[in-house]
Amino acid sequence: MSDSYERSVDLHRKHQGKLGVYCKVPLETREDLSLAYTPGVARPCELIHQDPAESYKLTMRGNSVCVLTDGTAVLGLGNIGPAAAMPVMEGKACLFKAFADIDAIPLCVDVPKGDEGTRQLIQIAKAIAPSYAGINLEDIAAPRCFAVEEALQDIGIPVMHDDQHGTAIVLLAAMINAMKIVGKDFGDARVVINGAGAAGTAIAKLLRCVDHEADVCVSVKEVIMCDSKGIISPDRDDLNDEKKDLLRFTNRPRISGSVHDAINGADVFIGVSVGNLLTAEDVSRMNDDAIIFAMANPTPEITPDEARKGGARIIGTGRSDYPNQVNNVLAFPGIFRGAIEAHATQIDGRMKLAAAHALAKAVGEPTEDMVLPNPLDKSVADTVAAAVKQAAIESGLSQLTSV
C-alpha cells in the first residue's frame, strides 16, 4: 500500500479529522455573553423572523455551503456508506475554505436503498436549506444523483452535484484549449466517452449543449457513449431509463460494438471509467492530433506514455503527477463563490458555461502540457466566481436587489 495512504491515516488520527469549529466573537465578559447569546441575540432572531433574507447578513448562513452525501459513490471506493464517507466530505470542506473562503459543513446521512431513500435525501436537503447559502451534493450514485439534484432546483438556494457538473465544466475548459492547440473546430469534433455514470452523462450533455442556451453553447458534432458492455445503442435490451435517454443526443449514427470500435476515427476520448482500458493501438485508430482525457483514478484508462505511442498529441488525466490534471477543485469553489455573491437561486446552464470559459481563459497561453491552470492556483476561484456571478445576473437568478 502506498506510503501516502498510511501517512493520511496518521494525519487523520492525529487531528481527529480535518475540521473544527471556532467562535468569531469574544466571550470574556458578561457584556460579551449578552451580545452573543441571551438577551441580545433575541433581536437578530426577530429581524430574521420578519425578513428571512436577513439571515444572510446576521448569521453564518451567508457564507455557508452544506456538503451533502449518502455515501453511495465515494471516490473509487463505491458504496461505503455515510460514516466512511466523512473523511472525503471533510476534505471537500477544506477545499471550499482554502480556495474560496467558504465555510462548508459536511453532512453524511443514512438513507434506505431505492426510491424511499431518494425521497428521504430530497426531504433532508429541503429541510436544511434555511441554514445554508448553497448545497453541494457529493458522492451520490447514479441514477439517484440525477433525481435528487433535479428535485432541489426550486428550493431557493443553489444546489449542484459536483461529481456531475464540476467534472464536466473542467473537462470542457480543457477541451476548449486542447482543440485550439491542435487547430480543430470544436463544432466538428467526434467524441467518445467511456463511462455512463454521473460524470459521463453530465459531460455528454454539456458537449452536446443539452439544456444549454444556443447563444452561449457550441455543440460538438458527435458523442458516442460507452459503458462496461460497450456502445450505448438502440439495439441493446439492457439499458436503464437514464441510458435510453442518452440516445436522444448521442450515437446518432446508431453504431454498435465495443469502445474499441467506437474510438475509430474519433478526435477526442474521454474516460470516466476504469483503468487500463485502451492501448496505443486503439489510439492509433483515432484521427490525427488525437486528444485523450483518461480520468479514471488512480489508474487512468491509458497512461500518457502509452497514449503517446499511439500518436495522441494532448493527454490529460485525473492525477497530479501527470500534466493536464482534470481536477474539480478548479471549478466548484469558484462556482459556489460566484453563486453566493450573486445570491443566486440556482446554478443554471449559463453559469456553468461561464465557469468553463473563464477557466479556459485563465490559462493565458495554453500548451500541450498545460490546457488547464494549476489546481493549486488559488486565483482561479476568483476568476471563475466573477464570471459565474455575472452569468447569474444575466440569467435573472440573482437576488442582489432583494437581499
N, C-alpha and C positions, 0 to 999 in steps of 0.2 A: 504494500500500500504506500502511496506517495507520502513523503515526509510532510507535505503541506496539510494532509488530512489530519495527521496526529497533532501537528502544531496548532491547527484550528481547534481541535478538541481541547488542547491545553488553554488556548485563549478564552474559549467559551467558559471553561470550568473556572478559570482564574477570576473572571469578571462576572460570573453568573449571568451570562448573556451579554448583549451589546448595548442595551438601552437602560435608561434610568429616568427619573423624574426630578426636576428641580423647581424651586419656587422663585418667581420673578421679583417678588416684593419682600421687604424686610418684615420679620416677625420678632422684634426685640422688645417692644413696649406695648402697653395697654392700648395706646392710640393705633399702633400697627394692627393689633388684633381687631379693633373696632372698625378699621377701614377694610381690611382683607376679609373679615368674617362678620359676625354679628356685633353691633346692629347695622353698620353701614352698608353691608352687602345687600340689604333688602332693597335699596334704591336702584342699583343696577338691575336687579330682578324685575322690579316694577317697570322699568323702561323697556326691557326686553319683552315683557308681557304685553305692553302697549304696542310695541313695534318689533316683531321678531328679527328684523334686519339689524337691529342694534346689537344682536349677539355677535355679529362680525366685528364690531368695534370694541365691545366691552368684555369679550371672553376670548379664549384661545381658539375658538372656532374659526376665526377669520384667517388663520394660518395653519389649519389642521387638515390632514387627509387620513382617512382610515384605509389601511392595507388589509383587505378582507379576503379570506380564503377558507375553503373547506378541506384543503389538504389532499385533493384527489389527483393532482397532476404536478407534483413538486419536482422542479428541475428535471433531471433524468431519472429520478427515483420512483416516479409514478404515484400511486395512491397509497401514501404512507400515513395519512390521517392528519388531523389538525394539530395534535401535540407535537408530532415530529416535524411539522411544517414551520413551527415557531422560529427556529434559527434563521430560516430563509426570510421570513417576514420581518424579523428584526434587522436583518441585513438590508432589506429593501428600505426600511425606515431610515437607516443610517445614510443610505444614498440620497434619499429625499433631503435630509438635513444638510449633508455635505455639499450637494450640488445646487440646491435651490433654496436652502434655509427654510424648508417646510417641516413643521412638526408632524410626523407621521406616526400613527398608532397601530400596531399590529393587532388584528382580531382574527383568531383562528377558531372556527366554530364547528361543532359536531352535528351534522345533519344526516338523516337517513339516505339510503340509496334511492334512485328512481325519482319519479315526479314529485313525491311528497317532500323529498329533500330539496329539490329545486324550489318548490313553493316556500319552504321554510327559509331558505337562503335569501330569497327575494324579500320576504317579510322582515327578516332581520335587517337587511340593508335599508329598507324603508323606515324601520323603527329607529335606527341610529342616525339617520340623516340630519336631524336638528343639531347634532353635536359637531358636525364637520362641514368644511367648505368643499369637500370632494371625496369620492370613494375610488380607490384603486383596487379593482378586482385582480386577484393574483392566484396563479397555480390552481385554477379550476378546470377540470377536464371537459373536453367536448363530448357531447353536444350541450351539456348543462351550461357552460360558459356563455353560449350564444343566447339561450333563453333568459338567463339572469340579466345579462347586460341590456338586452332589448327591453325587458320589463322595467328597468330602472331609469329610462331616459326621460321620464316626466316627473321626477321627484324634486326638482328644483335646484339640484346641485350637479356638477359634472361627475359622471361615472364612466370609467374606461377600464376595459380588460387589457392590461398591458401586454400579456403574452400574445394577444392578437395584434393590437394596433401599434404598440411600441415597436415590436419586431418589424411589422410591415412598413412603418414610417422610416426607420433607419435603413432598411433594405432598399426602399425607393430612393432615398438620398444617395446611397452608394451606387445604385444602378444609373441614376441620372448622370453622375460624374463618370462612371465607367463607360457609358455609351458615348459621352463626349470625347473621351480619350481615344477610343477605337474608331471614332468618326462615323458612327452609325446613327440613323434616325431612330429615336425612341419609338415612334409610332410604327416602325417596320419590324420591330423585334419579335422573334418567336421564342417563347419562354417555356421551359419545362420545370415544374415544381414537384418535388418528391416529398410527400408528407401532407395529408389532407386533414390535419387536426386544426386546432385554433389558429396557430401562426400561418400555416399554409393557406388556409381559407381566407384569412384577412389579407395576405399578400396578393392572392389571386384577385380578390375584389378590388384592391387598390390599383393593381396594374391594369385591370380591365375597366376601371372607373365605375364600378357598380355602386350605386347610391352616392355618387360624387357628381358635382355640377360640371357640365361640359365646358363651361367657360374657364375653369381652373384646372381641369384634369385632362391629361393626354393618355389615351389607352394604347397599350402595346397591341400588335397585330393579332397575336395568338398566345393563349396559355393552354398547355396540356398538363393536367393534374394527374399525379400518380399516388397510389397508396401501396401498402405492403403486397397487394395482389396484382399490381400493375396499373395500366392506364385506366382512369375512370371514364368509362364509355357506356353508351346506351345498351350495348349487348350484354352487360353484366347483370346478373339477377341477385347480387348480394349487396347492393347499395342501400344504405340507410337514407332517410329523407334529406339529411344535410348534403350527402354526396350526390344525390339525384339533383338537388338544387344547383350544384356546381355546374351541371351540364347546361344551364341557361346561358352561361357566359364563358365556358371553357370547351375545349375539344370540338370546335366547330367542324373540322374535317371528319369527325366521328371515327377516329382510328382506334385500334385495339392493340393489345400486346403488353410488353413489359416496359419498364423505364428505359431499358437499353434500346428498345425500339423507338421510344418517344424521343430520345436525345438526338436521333439522326437529323441533321440539318438545323438544329437549334442554335440560337445566338447566345442564350443565357440558360444556365442550370442553377436552380435554387433548391438547396436541400435543407429541410427541417424534419429530419427523419432519423436514420441510423448510420453508424459509421461503416467505412469501407464498402460502400455500395458500388462505386464506379471505379473503372480502371482507365489508364491512359488511352487504351484502345477505344473506349467509349467516347472520350473527349475528342479523339482524332476524327470522329464522325460528325462532330459539330461543325458549324460554319467557321470560317477563318476569324481570328481575333476573338475566340470564344471567351465568355465571362462566366466564372464559376463562383457561386456563393454557397459553400458547403458548411452549414451552420450546426450540424449535429455536435453535441458535446458529451464527453471530452474528445471523442474521436470523430473527425469530420467524415462526410460521405466520400471524400477523396482528399488526400494530403496535397498541399501545394506542389511538392516535388513531383508527385505522380501526375497531377493536372498539367504541369508544365511539359512533361514528357509527351503528353497528348496534344500539345500546341496551344493550351489556354494562355491567354495574354494577361488577364486580370483575375486574381483569385482572392477571395475573402473567406474567412471562417468565423466561428464564434469564439476563438481562442485568442488570448492576449499575447501568446508567444509567436504568432504569425502576423504579417502585415494585414491591414484592412479588417480589423476586428469589428464585426457587426454586433454592437453591444447596446442593449436597450437603455443604458444609463445616458446615452446621448439624446434620448427623446423624452422619457416620462418626467424627469424633474422639470424641464422647461415647459412642457405641455401643461402640467398642473399649475406651475407658477403663473403662466400666462392666463390660464382659465380662472385662477383665483383672483388675480389682479383685475380681470375684467368682470368679476362677479358673474361668470357665465353660468347658465342653467344647464348646459350640455357641452360636450365636446363633439362638434359635428365634422362632416367631411371637409369643409373648407378649412377648419382649424388644423386638422390632421395634415392636409396637403401643405398648408402654410409652414407647418413644422418641418416637413420633409424638405421643402425647397430652401428654407432657412438653414437647415443642417447641411445641405449640399453646398450652399454658397459659403458656409463657414470654413470650408477647406481652403478657399483662396485659389491656389493653383493646383488642381488635382494631378496626381501622378499615378502610375500603375500600382505603386505600393502605398498610395495614400488617397483613397477615394472618400474617406471619412475623417473627421477630426480625431485627434487623440481622445480616447474615452475619459482620460483624466483632466482634460482641458475644461476647467470649471466655468470659463467664459461662454461656453457653448449654450448652457442653460439660459443665460440672459438673452442671447441671440434668438433662441427658439421661443422663449417666453414673449418677447416683444412681437414676434410675428403672429403667435397664437392669439395674443391679446387683441391685436388689430383685426385679425380674422373674426374673432368673436363679436367685435363691434360691428363689422361689416355684415355679419350674418344675422344681426339683430338679437343675439343671445346674451348680450351684456346687459347687466342691471346697474351699471355705474350711476345712472341718473337717479335711481331709486334707493340706493344703498349709501 
